[in-house]
Amino acid sequence: MWFWLPYFGLFVSLALAQTLAKWWDGSLATGQFLYLQILAASYIPWGLLLIRYLIRAALEALETIRPTLGPSETDYQELRYQLSVAPALATLAATLVGAGFGSIYWLIVMRPVHPYILWGSSRLSLAIDLGVALLIWAVLGALFFIALRQSRIIQHIYTRIEQINLMLPQPLYALSNYTLVAAVGGTLINYVWFVVVSLTIAHSPPAITAVSLGLEAMIVVVFVLPLWSIHILLLDEKRRLQGLLNERLQKAIADLHRSIDEGLLERIDPVQKALSGIQIQQAVLDRASTWPWQPETFLILSTAIAAPLLIWLVQRVLSRLFS
């Protein structure tokens, strides 16, 4: 229940370290806080918490769809291991790549924002600010690697589903709920930062906007990639069932014509009922979705992505009109 306490302690420690360094060198009045810097410090425990939650959500989703997979116990345990443990060297490489990109982002892209957050106001402050910045992007690098790796594993799991039932797709929704968590969690990290930076500085540099849009594109890929495979499987199953119904429809129509031609009027009523039943099945099948998510899942994701962007666009338009 108290699993979040170490993460909160990490956040408080980082935020206080940055703030105390600026109080000490006099660049920030004692008792004042820089909210953008506090937000930045929160991204380290936020990212670690999201990694923890993604692993847990992926394992729960795997357990939910286990009856549709049919692997042996050994195969199932191997899938659990792959979803819960990332390769050490690959994760380290992703962490280092993230830290490297973070140094470029904070030293070059974020340079216009430095005066607003008193970046590097002293040697001590610079060391702490740079350390926090590298940690942020190191965690984000690991987060994106783990999320992308799990998406690929989920994509592989989809291909191992032995029986697909278009009328009972609920087990498949478990994995789409996982990818929803990954997408919404990443979107919140991205958009909250972008909005706060835009409110902090009058004219946000285009490079910051480009980085945020690039990150959002990666987040959408993480959501869509594993679901595309099952969409293809569902689509193939739907076409197969539609083909079977079309064959039955042709046979029923042929029986109807034969009964009329041969004057077997007593057979017409049963054939008509068969035709009606086939048409009802066709109508139900035509309405069956081939996307492995509930309608509200896609609505939540679309809202999470589009709403902040729309608010930002309105804000920029109004600021230009009244500036």
Sequence and secondary structure as in RCSB ss.txt:
>XXXX:A:sequence
MWFWLPYFGLFVSLALAQTLAKWWDGSLATGQFLYLQILAASYIPWGLLLIRYLIRAALEALETIRPTLGPSETD
YQELRYQLSVAPALATLAATLVGAGFGSIYWLIVMRPVHPYILWGSSRLSLAIDLGVALLIWAVLGALFFIALRQ
SRIIQHIYTRIEQINLMLPQPLYALSNYTLVAAVGGTLINYVWFVVVSLTIAHSPPAITAVSLGLEAMIVVVFVL
PLWSIHILLLDEKRRLQGLLNERLQKAIADLHRSIDEGLLERIDPVQKALSGIQIQQAVLDRASTWPWQPETFLI
LSTAIAAPLLIWLVQRVLSRLFS
>XXXX:A:secstr
  TTHHHHHHHHHHHHHHHHHHHHHTSS TT   HHHHHHHHHHHHHHHHHHHHHHHHHHHHHHHHHHH   HHH
HHHHHHHHH   HHHHHHHHHHHHHHHHHIIIIITGGGHHHHTTTSSHHHHHHHHHHHHHHHHHHHHHHHHHHHH
HHHHHHHHHT S   TT  HHHHHHHHHHHHHHHHHHHHHHHHHHHHHHHSSS  HHHHHHHHHHHHHHHHHHHH
HHHHHHHHHHHHHHHHHHHHHHHHHHHHHHHHHHHHTT GGGHHHHHHHHHHHHHHHHHHHH   SSS HHHHHH
HHHHHHHHHHHHHHHHHHHHHH 
